[in-house]
Amino acid sequence: MGALLSIFTVGQLACCCSSAACGLFGCCPSCRNSTAARIMYALMLLLSTIVGWLMTTTWMQQKMMSMPFCGSHSNDSPNVCENAVGYLAVYRVMFALTMFFIVFCFMMIGVKSSRDGRAAIQNGFWGIKYLLLIGLIVGAFFIPEESSFGDVWKVFGLIGGFLFILIQLILIIDFAHSWAEKWVEQLEETGSKWYYFGLVFFTIVNYLAALTAIVLFYVYYTQSSGCALHKFYISFNLILCVVMSVLSILPKVQDHQPRSGLLQSSLISLYISYLTWSAMNNNVDNDCKPSFFVHQDKGSFDSSSLVSLGLFFACVLYSSIRTSTNTQASKLTGADQILMKDNGASGGGEDGGITGDKRTNSWDNEEDAVSYSWSFFHFMFALATLYVMMTLTNWYNPERHTKNFSESVGSMWVKIVSSWVCCLLYTWTLVAPILLPDRDFA
């Protein structure tokens, strides 16, 4: 019975991996090959993140040191088991995954359609891919610690992590615009008051949440004397949110973007409030933080990092399943270059792909042209891996221990600068059609 359950479980997973598996097991809903492949790569990133997180826990460190083969070592010969936990262990795991995606990035350069022989590598052979990744991870732990691996790889992590933050901001802004435009479109087409009430309700909820957060920031993250940096962060970002909101409903902006409104601004304001909160939690000045964050276990994974990873995987999933609509906002932010294009293919029929077999639950929608750049997709996931690496280690120096896990000046400034970049990108989507009237953004 256990063997049968294992086979069925593997079959369910395989259904999301290839058309052949779907035909064999017939157990999954219909899906595009392009979507299934992206989801599987996202799953690979998720599993690697879980492994990386385990490497940072005190529990894992204690378990490793309790192993018989980790019990004895001399001062001249440090315990090799110590390299399997802590910040440096995260660097090694994520180094292997980054190299995996970089190799695939170069391998998929120039692929125009699924008729290319490399399509089978992109959309299949998942067992071999996971074995290759495991081999890379094992090999990464043999990189000598004396080689300055951690210091050098941290530089790559800082650069790659910041670049992915820009991609994440683009996806969040695209989601805000797409959400509002879809509901406004439905309101205009159907005349249903539910869409109107929904727009008003979520706009009010987002603004109330952002305003509540700002009030709490002033109460718990500032003092009457001192904490000047926190006061600047809160006040400056509050001003930016007000300016964005007013700008989104100006008559001139509405003339060029009739569906621009307060729903988008409210969601971006809420996200900026989150970035402000997360940045202040990473401040090393404990006098300017609530006692809860001051006295928490430094070896634990703090709440702001958990929210960061939650938003990260929401963006990865969004980029994996979302289809580009070629709207004005998508073109302004560049999201149309990140998201999949709708090729209009459907499964089960003559145009359904390679087989056209009705038993096949996944079909090839890229025979004529790929629905996204396979090479850029792997490059984006390489940057995403570096972002996860830096988030798990809080943009901190690579060390083997797990203390000072949530406090980092570098992390604080990365997050606060990201909030300003987010505001700048959203403002660009509002004013670009006005500043560049000769450009076609429609």
VOGU-3710 file (C-alpha; in Angstrom, 3 decimals, decimal comma):
1> mgallsiftv> 0,000/0,000/0,000  2,815/2,396/0,860  4,437/1,733/-2,518  1,173/2,432/-4,333  0,712/5,711/-2,456  4,263/6,717/-3,361  3,666/5,945/-7,032  0,408/7,918/-7,008  2,093/10,885/-5,312  4,937/10,894/-7,829
11> gqlacccssa> 2,369/10,639/-10,606  0,504/13,678/-9,335  3,731/15,680/-9,262  4,786/14,392/-12,665  1,471/15,520/-14,150  2,617/19,061/-13,655  5,923/18,295/-15,365  5,239/16,839/-18,780  2,617/15,833/-21,263  3,762/12,216/-21,241
21> acglfgccps> 3,262/11,936/-17,499  -0,201/13,419/-17,765  -1,125/10,907/-20,406  0,108/8,105/-18,169  -1,585/9,088/-14,936  -4,482/11,262/-16,196  -4,795/12,889/-12,791  -4,145/16,604/-13,221  -6,133/19,542/-14,528  -5,356/20,831/-18,005
31> crnstaarim> -2,393/23,209/-18,211  0,109/24,688/-20,636  3,622/23,266/-20,838  4,962/26,799/-20,384  3,013/27,245/-17,144  3,845/23,769/-15,804  7,578/24,252/-16,376  7,634/27,616/-14,611  5,756/26,181/-11,641  8,204/23,299/-11,360
41> yalmlllsti> 11,192/25,657/-11,349  9,396/27,719/-8,689  8,953/24,525/-6,643  12,673/23,846/-6,978  13,377/27,325/-5,613  10,910/26,799/-2,751  12,485/23,492/-1,690  15,970/25,014/-1,794  14,764/27,922/0,326  13,431/25,521/2,948
51> vgwlmtttwm> 16,793/23,735/3,031  18,590/27,076/3,329  16,316/28,185/6,167  16,957/24,941/8,055  20,672/25,684/7,828  20,159/28,885/9,854  18,258/27,352/12,770  19,776/26,652/16,156  17,822/23,390/16,175  19,684/22,165/13,074
61> qqkmmsmpfc> 23,014/23,226/14,536  22,346/21,258/17,702  21,197/18,207/15,740  24,313/18,280/13,576  26,659/18,599/16,529  24,953/15,654/18,266  25,846/13,320/15,399  28,568/10,751/16,279  30,807/11,807/13,402  30,636/15,458/14,539
71> gshsndspnv> 31,590/14,873/18,106  35,385/15,097/18,046  37,736/17,645/16,557  40,893/19,466/17,507  41,606/23,170/17,609  43,839/22,799/14,583  41,166/20,865/12,704  37,774/22,592/13,058  34,677/20,453/13,044  33,524/20,138/9,434
81> cenavgylav> 29,928/19,785/10,623  29,984/23,471/11,560  30,170/24,293/7,856  26,803/22,587/7,315  24,893/25,180/9,339  24,769/28,957/9,667  24,987/31,782/7,186  27,849/30,294/5,187  25,878/27,078/4,669  23,034/29,132/3,153
91> yrvmfaltmf> 25,569/30,750/0,838  26,722/27,320/-0,356  23,224/25,970/-0,998  22,157/29,076/-2,872  25,438/29,203/-4,789  24,630/25,766/-6,208  21,089/26,790/-7,190  22,322/30,036/-8,739  24,859/28,144/-10,845  22,080/25,750/-11,919
101> fivfcfmmig> 19,933/28,619/-13,221  22,907/30,414/-14,797  23,825/27,274/-16,756  20,243/26,977/-18,004  20,203/30,704/-18,796  23,101/30,301/-21,235  21,804/26,969/-22,500  18,425/28,466/-23,511  19,733/31,527/-25,346  18,117/31,836/-28,762
111> vkssrdgraa> 15,273/29,337/-28,295  12,379/30,538/-30,489  9,869/27,694/-30,221  9,334/24,262/-28,670  10,522/22,693/-31,950  14,035/23,493/-30,752  15,787/20,403/-29,415  16,470/22,193/-26,124  12,731/22,307/-25,361  12,865/18,791/-23,934
121> iqngfwgiky> 15,542/19,931/-21,474  13,532/23,006/-20,488  10,222/21,213/-19,948  11,284/17,733/-18,848  13,950/15,488/-17,283  12,980/16,712/-13,818  14,466/13,767/-11,979  17,844/14,367/-13,631  17,601/18,098/-12,871  17,029/17,487/-9,172
131> llliglivga> 19,897/14,991/-9,040  22,128/17,555/-10,761  21,108/20,218/-8,237  21,777/17,896/-5,296  25,200/17,136/-6,746  25,957/20,849/-7,069  24,896/21,470/-3,458  27,105/18,664/-2,166  29,996/19,969/-4,241  29,503/23,506/-2,889
141> ffipeessfg> 30,248/22,292/0,647  33,709/21,221/-0,514  34,672/24,792/-1,435  37,459/25,669/1,041  36,480/28,221/3,663  39,936/29,787/3,325  39,156/30,746/-0,289  37,202/33,876/0,796  34,175/32,262/-0,799  31,745/33,904/1,607
151> dvwkvfglig> 33,088/37,443/1,193  33,187/37,219/-2,599  29,768/35,563/-2,934  28,229/38,167/-0,651  29,092/40,853/-3,212  27,286/38,880/-5,908  24,397/38,403/-3,499  24,106/42,133/-2,812  24,045/42,990/-6,511  21,755/40,153/-7,584
161> gflfiliqli> 19,425/40,587/-4,619  18,957/44,280/-5,315  18,299/43,596/-9,007  15,597/41,096/-8,076  14,041/43,656/-5,741  13,540/45,839/-8,825  11,821/42,929/-10,607  9,676/42,277/-7,527  8,630/45,927/-7,400  7,665/45,787/-11,082
171> liidfahswa> 5,501/42,716/-10,456  3,765/44,311/-7,456  3,020/47,493/-9,380  1,773/45,457/-12,339  -0,502/43,497/-9,993  -1,914/46,724/-8,551  -2,653/48,146/-12,000  -4,018/44,858/-13,355  -6,326/44,384/-10,375  -7,791/47,880/-10,609
181> ekwveqleet> -8,073/47,872/-14,415  -9,812/44,473/-14,431  -12,444/45,557/-11,925  -13,012/48,915/-13,625  -13,394/47,108/-16,945  -15,937/44,706/-15,423  -17,774/47,641/-13,863  -18,007/49,422/-17,219  -19,091/46,286/-19,089  -21,580/44,830/-16,622
191> gskwyyfglv> -22,621/47,850/-14,620  -22,591/45,644/-11,499  -22,439/47,642/-8,287  -20,478/44,824/-6,642  -17,353/45,863/-8,551  -17,900/49,479/-7,518  -18,319/48,513/-3,866  -15,291/46,232/-4,141  -13,122/49,040/-5,495  -14,232/51,399/-2,737
201> fftivnylaa> -13,976/48,764/0,008  -10,438/47,590/-0,759  -9,244/51,161/-1,320  -10,503/52,164/2,132  -9,125/49,001/3,768  -5,669/49,507/2,235  -5,499/53,154/3,271  -6,746/52,408/6,796  -4,153/49,638/7,161  -1,376/51,932/5,919
211> ltaivlfyvy> -2,509/54,801/8,172  -2,763/52,496/11,187  0,728/51,208/10,492  2,127/54,743/10,328  0,513/55,684/13,653  1,942/52,533/15,262  5,344/53,346/13,803  5,360/56,736/15,523  4,233/55,151/18,804  6,573/52,149/18,972
221> ytqssgcalh> 9,532/53,016/16,742  10,248/56,600/17,815  10,932/58,509/21,026  10,429/62,120/21,961  14,189/62,586/21,858  16,287/60,471/19,525  15,387/57,953/16,817  15,762/60,712/14,230  16,401/58,215/11,428  13,127/56,394/12,084
231> kfyisfnlil> 11,243/59,680/12,222  12,709/60,592/8,853  11,777/57,231/7,314  8,179/57,387/8,540  7,567/61,037/7,720  9,240/60,995/4,320  7,424/57,864/3,182  4,132/59,260/4,461  4,680/62,333/2,282  5,508/60,117/-0,706
241> cvvmsvlsil> 2,279/58,142/-0,244  0,202/61,330/-0,092  1,890/62,715/-3,209  1,310/59,449/-5,102  -2,343/59,343/-4,136  -3,004/62,929/-5,193  -1,068/62,444/-8,419  -3,113/59,365/-9,391  -6,394/61,334/-9,493  -5,171/64,537/-11,136
251> pkvqdhqprs> -7,268/65,436/-14,222  -4,253/65,395/-16,549  -3,265/61,895/-15,371  -6,867/60,721/-15,716  -7,002/62,043/-19,288  -4,091/59,792/-20,279  -5,009/56,883/-17,964  -8,762/56,843/-17,285  -8,481/53,694/-15,149  -5,783/55,045/-12,893
261> gllqsslisl> -7,113/55,610/-9,394  -6,789/55,319/-5,661  -6,937/51,511/-5,477  -3,491/51,225/-7,047  -2,123/54,026/-4,859  -3,588/52,491/-1,701  -1,971/49,118/-2,393  1,409/50,699/-3,159  1,109/52,839/0,005  0,460/49,706/2,057
271> yisyltwsam> 3,478/47,988/0,510  5,681/51,024/1,224  4,474/50,927/4,839  5,526/47,292/5,039  8,994/48,093/3,648  9,350/50,909/6,198  8,410/48,563/9,055  10,769/45,873/7,830  13,633/48,348/7,486  13,172/49,718/11,017
281> nnnvdndckp> 13,139/46,197/12,454  16,626/45,684/11,011  18,027/48,753/12,737  20,767/47,898/15,215  19,578/50,637/17,604  17,440/48,665/20,079  16,242/51,829/21,826  14,158/52,650/18,747  12,332/49,316/18,531  9,565/47,631/20,551
291> sffvhqdkgs> 10,779/45,372/23,352  9,363/42,327/21,541  11,922/42,677/18,759  14,709/43,593/21,171  14,334/40,501/23,358  13,507/37,943/20,694  15,876/35,048/20,048  18,436/36,348/17,562  18,862/32,872/16,153  15,214/32,696/15,179
301> fdssslvslg> 13,637/33,790/11,931  12,031/37,177/12,627  8,507/38,124/11,541  9,535/40,702/8,943  11,747/38,139/7,191  8,850/35,687/7,118  6,635/38,316/5,503  9,439/39,117/3,046  9,679/35,498/1,943  5,877/35,256/1,750
311> lffacvlyss> 5,745/38,247/-0,590  8,692/36,860/-2,522  7,001/33,549/-3,261  3,740/35,319/-4,074  5,648/37,320/-6,708  7,405/34,202/-8,030  4,088/32,373/-8,309  2,481/35,436/-9,909  5,251/35,615/-12,500  4,924/31,864/-13,127
321> irtstntqas> 1,178/31,731/-13,849  0,301/35,299/-14,842  -0,186/36,030/-18,536  0,904/39,407/-19,865  -2,040/41,536/-20,994  0,045/44,080/-22,936  -1,731/46,871/-21,078  -0,364/50,380/-20,806  0,820/49,746/-17,243  2,605/46,510/-18,233
331> kltgadqilm> 4,505/48,278/-20,982  5,406/51,207/-18,725  6,846/48,971/-16,006  8,363/46,389/-18,349  6,231/43,619/-16,841  5,263/42,486/-20,355  8,890/41,336/-20,774  8,769/39,294/-17,547  5,347/37,648/-17,738  4,173/34,997/-20,191
341> kdngasggge> 2,468/35,969/-23,413  -0,851/34,335/-24,256  -0,242/32,314/-27,428  -3,908/31,432/-27,617  -3,212/27,706/-27,810  -5,496/25,267/-26,085  -5,221/21,583/-25,339  -7,141/18,575/-26,476  -7,609/19,489/-30,104  -5,760/19,791/-33,363
351> dggitgdkrt> -4,076/22,976/-32,189  -3,384/21,587/-28,759  0,268/20,801/-29,210  2,422/17,888/-30,170  0,113/14,982/-29,495  -3,445/16,304/-29,534  -4,323/13,295/-27,316  -7,379/13,966/-25,182  -5,814/11,967/-22,359  -3,011/14,527/-22,195
361> nswdneedav> -3,576/17,097/-19,462  -0,640/19,327/-20,421  -0,236/20,671/-23,929  2,437/22,416/-25,945  1,433/26,037/-26,558  4,843/27,097/-27,870  5,173/25,273/-31,212  5,015/28,531/-33,160  6,767/30,790/-30,645  7,799/30,628/-26,999
371> syswsffhfm> 5,435/32,437/-24,636  8,334/33,854/-22,611  12,091/34,178/-22,892  13,437/30,937/-21,439  16,903/32,413/-21,025  15,703/35,542/-19,199  13,420/33,411/-17,015  16,403/31,451/-15,692  18,377/34,659/-15,244  15,484/36,083/-13,195
381> falatlyvmm> 15,391/32,942/-11,051  19,156/33,198/-10,517  18,583/36,713/-9,180  15,663/35,400/-7,113  17,972/32,802/-5,571  20,452/35,511/-4,596  17,609/37,536/-3,089  16,509/34,533/-1,006  20,092/34,010/0,105  20,411/37,594/1,286
391> tltnwynper> 16,970/37,532/2,933  17,739/34,342/4,855  20,972/35,902/6,112  19,463/39,399/6,451  22,080/40,879/4,106  24,605/40,126/6,825  28,235/39,053/6,732  28,664/35,315/6,022  29,397/33,577/9,300  28,935/30,105/10,673
401> htknfsesvg> 27,036/31,099/13,814  23,391/32,124/13,931  23,378/35,122/16,274  22,498/38,712/15,281  20,119/37,189/12,750  17,663/40,080/12,454  19,842/43,172/12,856  21,732/44,581/9,900  22,381/48,133/8,750  22,766/46,888/5,170
411> smwvkivssw> 19,376/45,204/5,237  17,793/48,348/6,698  19,063/50,583/3,906  18,282/48,097/1,140  14,654/47,951/2,247  14,168/51,670/2,757  15,758/52,482/-0,599  13,489/49,857/-2,149  10,466/51,745/-0,820  11,657/54,885/-2,577
421> vccllytwtl> 12,322/53,019/-5,811  8,826/51,520/-5,589  7,324/54,995/-5,289  9,455/56,193/-8,202  8,384/53,309/-10,462  4,697/53,782/-9,671  4,961/57,534/-10,251  6,607/56,797/-13,600  3,591/54,735/-14,694  1,414/57,778/-13,977
431> vapillpdrd> 3,446/60,554/-15,580  5,218/58,778/-18,465  2,289/59,158/-20,940  2,241/62,883/-20,116  5,985/63,423/-20,369  6,327/61,292/-23,539  3,178/62,034/-25,570  4,739/60,727/-28,808  5,396/57,279/-27,345  2,761/54,600/-27,834
441> fa> 2,191/52,911/-24,469  -1,210/51,474/-25,356
//
